[in-house]
Each structure stands twice: as C-alpha cells, then as structure tokens.
Amino acid sequence: MSKNNAQIFIAPKTLQTKSYQAPFDILLSKHFARSTIKSIALHNNDKIIRIVATQSGSYKNQTAILQFEFTGKHTNVIILDTNEIVLEALRHIDENTSIRCVKVGQLLENPPQAPFIPKEYPLTSVEDFLRTTYDEYAATALEKLKREKSALLAKRLAQYQLHLDALHDEKELFDQTAYAQNIGHILLANLHHIRGYETSLQLQDFEGNPIAILPPSGTANGSDMANHFFKTSKKLKQKAIGQFQERQNLSEKIHHLQLFLHTVQTVSTPDEIHLLFPQKMAKNKTKMGVFEGIEEFWIEGIKVSLGKSERGNIELLRRSRARDIWLHLKDRPSAHVIITTDKQELPLRILQAAAKLCVDFSVFEKGSYLVDYTPRREVRIQEGANVLYTQYKTLNIEK
C-alpha cells in the first residue's frame, strides 16, 4: 500500500520476519484477528475495497470495516466502525493537506469521484490472477532487495579486505623479534669488549661469525644497548601477536560476510531477505546484549542467535540457557545456533528456519544437509566450541 506502488495479490504463507507495533497495527490486530469476513465489495464505484468483518466475543459480536483505498497519492488503509467513524488509519490526513480529512474520531467522507471509466478486465480465474500478480511483485522486490543488500555487504567486505591487506606480515615481525633478541644476547656476552659511546661495533655471534652492530641512539654502554634490543624484541613480539589476532579476527569476519553475501544472492523470496536483515529490536527485548561475534535474527517474535566465528560460538554457548534450543550441522564443523525460548515445543517452521540459517552460514555448496537440534542442557562443552550432545533430533535442510 505504498503511494507509488499499491497492489493487491495473494501471497503464500510465510514466516513473520517483522514485528509491527504502531498504533495502526495494534488496532488492526484487535479488530480483525480471528474474525469472520461478512462481505467484500467495491465502495462508492471507486478504486476502494471495503471489507466488513465480525469478531465473536464472550458477550457480544463486534463488527468493523477495513477500507483499502487505491487512489494514487492518497492511497490509504482505514479502520472504521459501523457508523463509518475513523478508528485508525495508515495515513492521517488533515484539512490543510486535502479537502478530505482522515482523522481518528471523525466521520469518513467518500473521496471525490475520480474522472475515469472503469475498463472491463475479463479473468478466467481471479485467484490465479492474484497469485501471478504476487509472483511478479515478488520477483521485482526480490531483485531490488538483492541489489541493495548485496551492495551493502560487498562494501563492508571490501573494507575488511582492505584492512586485512594493510596488516604487517607476522612472520617478518617474528623474524625481527628473534633478531633483536639475538643481538641483545650477543651484546651481553660481549660487554667486556664494548667501550662507552661507540658509534659502531664489530663483534662475533655465537657461531663465531663476524657481525656488525649499530648502537642505538642514546645508549651509553653495552648494557644499555642490550636492554634496548630486548625491549625492541618484546615490542615486536607483542605487535606480531596483535597482528596475528587481528588477521584471524578479520579473516573470520570476511568468511562470515562471504557466507552472508552468498546467502543473500541465492534466496528466492523477499521474506528471506527480511529475515536476514531484521528490524532493530528494543534493548529490553534481548538479554544477550551486543557481541560482535554473534548475529541475531527474529522469526515470528522469537530470537535466533548465530555464532559468526569460533569466539562467537563459544560466547553463544556460554550465554544460552538450559531450556534454549541448540542447533548444529551433523558430524561436521558449523556455526552454532541458539533459539531463545521458554516453550516446550516450537513449531516446525521455526526450527526449519533456524536450521536453514545454520546451513546458510556454514557452507557455500548447494545440497542436502542434516542439522541436529536439542535443548541446550543436553550440550556438554569439551574444549573451545567443541561439544558433545545427546537426546537430539535431526532436520533435513535443502540449500
């Protein structure tokens, strides 16, 4: 129902990947969830569809009207009571914007008749037409979302790769570390040969080979020189270790983003894209907090968390609760996945969606994969992210 692209179609039943909490959404659910449709009709001989629905309560039935207006820039969805008083609207319109006011608590007037003559559009099957319309809409929306999200991920991937390429070679740093430490030991072994404030030294290493050493600036004697080289060796070692850890961290991020990008490029519906890029949830809705090694998704209001690296998997295992559901590829390395839940039994569609995430963020190759799942209390951590688990069930997931 966007202003520039209002359409009506029949969509297949999919997982709810977004949570809508605006006043309009709340009232829509209140008046039309589990209701019975009494009538659907074109209203006022215009591009307006009016649905009248009734909810059966304990004491009385409640009837409300849901009005879809496919009227160009004034496209709108309006909830009315039986007296045609506005209860809520997708877009509120005041008298300064249009000659027709749409405000809560006011009587809704019909829009001015548009100067057009409806054309006949013969259809063999209305249902087939509406399903085909959805297929065309979904294909266009999917292609647009793929381009947008792929560009976003590719940009982030390029930044990480640039950072990775700029890192120093750890092997070279470790070689420099060993060299500086060796020079320090040679200087200590030759203190009796070194006079103060020398500008160059000609000594022998521990194999008896001649070696030229340039005394560091500001060193007065052999002991100062040796200490300078030992300190330099220590700094180089710390830098090499830091570079190694940074390279490992960046490599893990790049691998995760490559899997993410591949998943985006191979999805088949817009809803799968929305699942991969969830809305930011309120802070009070998550106890996991922010941790860069964990990716969070929301499926029908249920949080599904995925380890992006070994550190992420370890943290995920540490933070999860006994009653949460843990998932992992069968008999092979993979991302760990946790479904945060208090429910004894989860719908199969939730488990399958979480298992699909486990597969998508673990392997690139298409195929059939087995995913084991079990309550977190059945998982025993052995070392790092390696675990043993019992009392599990298995899902077969196609990628």
Secondary structure, DSSP 8 states (H G I E B T S, - for coil): -BTTB----------------SHHHHHHHHHHTT-EEEEEEE-TTSSEEEEEEEEE-SS-EEEEEEEEE--GGG-EEEEE-TT-BEEEESS-B-TTT-SS-B-TTSB-------S--------S-HHHHHHHHHHHHHHHHHHHHHHHHHHHHHHHHHHHHHHHHTS--HHHHHHHHHHHHHHHHHHHHTGGG--TT-S-EEEE-TTS-EEEE---TT--SHHHHHHHHHHHHHHHHHHHHHHHHHHHHHHHHHHHHHHHHHHHHH--SHHHHHHHS-----GGG-SS---TTEEEEEETTEEEEEESSHHHHHHHHHH--TTSEEEEETTS----EEE----SS--HHHHHHHHHHHHHTT--S-SEEEEEEEEGGGEEEEETTEEEE-S-EEEEEE-
